[in-house]
């Protein structure tokens, strides 16, 4: 973890993309200037570090389980993510994560993130709080069960739900 989380939110211009690339194990191999600036680390500090260095404790583990499941099946995924900055502040993103290929073989992952809409966060923040509470009660399995119940109620798959905002 970078720092003790605070309640201070950072935002970024909706026209910007925050980009990272990782190897197959989630080690950062590239970060664009916007990403470095919002996280508050230099390229030297971030490249070579595990991507979960910026994981905020408010993020349900089930979201990352879904993310890894998708990309390891060579599918792209979209997810709302709350990340931690080096000073303890946080920022929200709508991330698109895809496998990166070289000569037909997956060699890493690419993530491009945009600023999420207020309408999306109005749904995602309370959902993530419920998923976290479920994880505290019964681990990731309990959180997965809750997520699946929501998707079943709405009659949609995960991606369809996430892209509906």
ABEGO torsion letter per residue (X at the ends): XABBBBABBBBBBAABBBBBBBBAAGBBABBBAAAAAAAGBBAAAABGBBAAAABBAABBAAAAAAAAAAAAAGBBBBBBBBBBBAAGBBBBBBBBBBBBBBGGBBAEBBBBBBBBBAAAAAAAAAAAAAAAAAAAAAEAAAAAAAAAAAAAAAGBBAAAAAAAX
